Amino acid sequence: MQYLQSVTKSILKRVEEVTGKSIQFMRDDNLAVLSTLQMARNGAEFHVLRYRPSNDPIDYFVAFQAGFVLRLFECDPSNRFDFLPDSDAGRRVDVLLKAGQALGATDLDAMPAFADRVAQWALMNLRSLPIGMRIDQWIAADYPELRELQHRGIAVQQQQSMDVLAFRVGKLTVPTTLLGTLAAYALFADRLMGSETFAIPFQASGLLGHGEELMRIWDTAPHRPDQDCALVDQWAAASGLSGWYSWVPYQP
């Protein structure tokens, strides 16, 4: 994109150099997240970065998505993996939703779709947040030119976390065991931005302890890209998500 900052273009150049593929941009007004990157596979000529339009420049989100590609390709080819959610993840959420509460017929009818949505969301956060926090740390340290946009972008994502805390369908709410990843991300955002506000709703909801546990894991785990899968596995074990997914060898 011609309106990107020179520093962002330099990051994209690194992606092109390490993968041999360029990034093409696609506006998507209906995208559920702020941005997502589909890597070039099966002979495709370029990676595709989809983004939701915003009043702010998208440089931070471009750099953030590029960071996932760069971390993957810093690993030896034999140590590159894709994250594959299990097909029965929604059923596992069903079990959590039914525990400890009586549900009426309307809630039970809504449960399958609700559980599938929550499972998809929980696994996306498990896969993206601990590694994404490494990428945010890298952007903050190496690209101070993007700091203001980074802070704005993180604030937007924190607002989305608040929306998840409030999300419900009838009596159905997101099980608290699946919210620790968001609590950890809030603690990380407060640390990175020098604030004390993002963690407050999680403290009020009694979720901060789980977030602090995940942050201790994040702080002590090796920061090398070849340890990213192990970091996700540790977060999964601490959140009751082990066995909800598998790692499969990356296929270009």
C-alpha positions in Angstrom: 0.0 0.0 0.0 1.4 3.3 -1.0 0.3 5.2 2.2 2.3 3.0 4.6 5.2 4.5 6.5 8.7 3.7 5.3 9.4 1.7 8.5 6.4 -0.5 7.7 7.5 -1.0 4.2 10.9 -2.1 5.5 9.2 -4.8 7.6 7.2 -6.0 4.5 10.5 -6.1 2.6 11.9 -8.4 5.2 8.8 -10.7 4.8 9.4 -10.8 1.0 13.1 -11.6 1.5 12.6 -14.5 3.9 9.5 -16.0 2.2 10.1 -15.1 -1.4 6.5 -13.8 -1.5 5.1 -10.3 -1.3 2.0 -9.2 0.7 -1.2 -8.1 -1.0 -3.8 -6.1 0.9 -7.6 -6.7 0.8 -10.1 -4.5 2.6 -12.8 -6.5 4.4 -15.5 -4.5 6.0 -17.0 -7.7 7.5 -13.9 -9.0 9.1 -14.5 -10.2 12.7 -11.0 -9.2 13.8 -9.0 -6.1 13.0 -6.6 -7.9 10.6 -5.6 -11.3 9.6 -2.9 -12.7 7.3 -3.3 -15.7 5.0 0.1 -17.1 4.1 0.9 -18.0 0.5 0.5 -21.8 0.0 0.2 -24.3 -2.8 1.9 -22.1 -5.4 0.2 -18.9 -4.5 2.2 -15.9 -5.6 1.6 -13.7 -2.5 0.4 -13.6 1.1 -3.0 -11.9 1.6 -3.5 -9.5 4.5 -7.2 -8.7 5.1 -7.9 -5.7 7.2 -11.0 -4.0 8.6 -11.1 -0.3 7.6 -10.2 2.2 10.4 -9.9 5.9 10.8 -6.3 5.3 11.9 -3.4 4.2 9.6 -3.0 0.5 9.5 0.8 0.4 9.8 0.7 -1.2 13.3 -1.6 -4.0 12.2 0.5 -4.6 9.1 3.7 -4.8 11.2 1.9 -7.1 13.8 0.7 -9.6 11.2 4.1 -9.5 9.4 5.7 -10.4 12.8 4.0 -13.8 12.8 5.5 -14.6 9.4 8.9 -13.5 10.4 8.9 -15.5 13.6 7.8 -18.6 11.8 10.5 -18.3 9.2 13.2 -17.6 11.8 12.6 -21.3 12.8 14.4 -24.1 11.0 12.0 -25.6 8.4 11.8 -28.7 10.4 10.5 -26.7 13.4 7.7 -24.8 11.6 4.2 -25.8 12.6 0.6 -24.8 12.0 -2.0 -24.7 14.8 -5.0 -27.0 14.1 -8.1 -26.7 16.3 -9.8 -30.1 17.0 -13.2 -30.6 15.5 -14.7 -31.5 18.9 -13.6 -28.2 20.6 -17.2 -27.0 20.6 -18.3 -30.1 22.5 -15.7 -29.5 25.1 -17.2 -26.0 25.6 -20.6 -27.6 26.0 -19.3 -29.5 29.0 -18.1 -26.3 30.6 -21.3 -24.5 29.9 -23.4 -27.2 31.6 -21.3 -27.4 34.7 -22.8 -25.9 37.8 -26.0 -24.4 36.3 -29.4 -25.4 35.2 -30.3 -24.4 31.7 -33.7 -24.1 30.1 -34.8 -25.3 26.7 -34.0 -22.0 25.0 -30.4 -22.0 26.3 -29.9 -25.6 25.4 -31.1 -24.9 21.9 -28.7 -22.0 21.6 -25.8 -23.9 23.1 -24.3 -25.7 20.1 -23.8 -22.5 18.1 -22.7 -20.6 21.1 -20.2 -23.3 22.1 -18.7 -23.5 18.6 -18.2 -19.7 18.6 -16.6 -19.6 22.0 -14.3 -22.6 21.1 -13.2 -20.8 17.9 -12.6 -17.6 19.8 -10.7 -19.3 22.8 -8.4 -21.3 20.5 -7.7 -18.2 18.3 -6.6 -16.3 21.5 -4.6 -19.2 22.7 -2.7 -19.4 19.4 -2.3 -15.6 18.8 -2.0 -13.8 22.2 1.2 -15.3 23.7 3.1 -15.1 20.4 1.5 -11.8 19.6 2.8 -10.3 22.8 6.3 -11.3 21.8 5.6 -9.5 18.5 4.3 -6.4 20.3 7.4 -6.4 22.4 9.5 -6.5 19.3 7.6 -3.7 17.6 7.9 -1.5 20.8 11.7 -2.1 21.0 12.7 -2.0 17.4 10.2 0.4 15.8 9.5 3.3 18.1 8.1 5.2 15.1 5.0 3.0 15.4 4.5 3.5 19.1 1.6 5.8 19.0 -0.3 3.6 16.5 0.6 0.5 18.5 -0.9 2.0 21.6 -4.1 2.9 19.8 -4.3 -0.5 18.2 -3.8 -2.3 21.5 -6.5 -0.1 23.1 -8.9 -1.1 20.4 -8.1 -4.8 21.0 -8.6 -4.3 24.8 -12.1 -2.9 24.1 -12.8 -6.0 22.2 -11.8 -8.0 25.3 -14.3 -6.1 27.3 -17.0 -7.0 24.8 -16.1 -10.7 25.4 -16.5 -10.3 29.1 -20.0 -8.9 28.6 -21.0 -11.3 25.9 -24.0 -13.6 26.7 -26.8 -15.4 25.1 -29.6 -16.0 27.6 -27.8 -17.7 30.6 -24.8 -18.7 28.4 -21.6 -16.8 29.1 -18.0 -17.4 28.2 -16.6 -19.9 30.8 -14.1 -18.1 33.1 -11.5 -20.8 32.5 -11.2 -19.5 28.9 -10.8 -15.9 29.9 -7.4 -16.1 31.5 -5.6 -15.4 28.1 -7.4 -12.0 27.9 -6.5 -11.2 31.5 -2.9 -11.9 30.7 -3.0 -9.7 27.6 -4.5 -6.9 29.7 -1.6 -7.2 32.2 0.8 -7.2 29.3 -0.8 -4.1 27.7 -0.6 -2.2 31.0 3.1 -3.1 31.3 3.9 -2.1 27.8 2.0 1.1 27.8 2.8 2.1 31.4 -0.9 2.1 32.4 -2.9 0.5 35.1 -6.4 0.5 33.5 -6.7 -2.5 31.2 -6.5 -5.1 34.0 -9.1 -3.5 36.2 -12.2 -5.2 34.7 -10.4 -8.6 35.0 -9.6 -7.9 38.6 -13.3 -7.0 39.2 -14.3 -10.2 37.6 -11.9 -12.4 39.7 -9.9 -13.3 36.6 -6.6 -11.6 37.4 -5.0 -14.5 39.2 -5.2 -16.7 36.1 -3.8 -13.9 34.0 -0.9 -13.4 36.4 -0.2 -17.2 36.2 0.0 -17.0 32.4 2.2 -13.9 32.6 4.6 -15.8 34.9 4.8 -18.5 32.2 5.3 -15.9 29.5 8.0 -14.1 31.3 10.0 -17.2 32.2 9.7 -19.1 28.9 12.4 -18.7 26.3 11.7 -15.9 23.9 13.1 -17.6 20.8 10.7 -18.2 17.9 11.5 -22.0 18.0 9.9 -22.1 21.5 6.6 -20.5 20.5 4.7 -23.8 20.2 6.0 -24.8 23.6 4.8 -21.5 25.1 1.3 -22.0 23.6 1.3 -25.5 25.1 2.2 -24.2 28.5 -0.7 -21.6 28.4 -3.0 -24.4 27.2 -2.1 -26.6 30.1 -2.7 -23.7 32.6 -6.0 -22.9 31.0 -7.5 -26.4 30.6 -7.1 -26.3 26.8 -4.6 -29.1 26.3 -5.9 -31.6 23.8 -8.2 -29.0 22.1 -5.7 -28.6 19.2 -2.7 -30.2 17.5 0.5 -28.9 15.8 1.0 -30.1 12.2 4.1 -29.5 10.1 3.9 -26.3 8.1 3.3 -26.8 4.4 4.2 -23.9 2.1 
